[in-house]
């Protein structure tokens, strides 16, 4: 379950950036990219919730609890950094990375 914690952190940051980027200047200017940014961010948050609940069901309680606290800490660091023009790109990369890590966690749990 080495990928569980990084998956939670990546998905949490991606979803958080999408929700905090409500100002048009912080969103992609291209409508298709903006739609992809919005969909990836919301999907990342949904997968984060599912992965967290799955962790409480399948893993020792301290692993999802640590992932939750780590997610809050990572989001606090992003909030403290302030708005950046690079947020949409970072969010989309972290969404895809988090989804791959979540799939790896799920696949590893199926083979164990």
Buried (B, 14 or more C-beta within 10 A) or exposed (E): BEBBBBBBBBBBBBBBBBEBBEEEEBBBEEEEBBEBBBEBBBBBBEBBEEBBEBBBEBBEEEBBBBBBEBBEEBBEEBEEEEEEEEBBBBBBEBBBBBBEBBEBBBEEEEEE
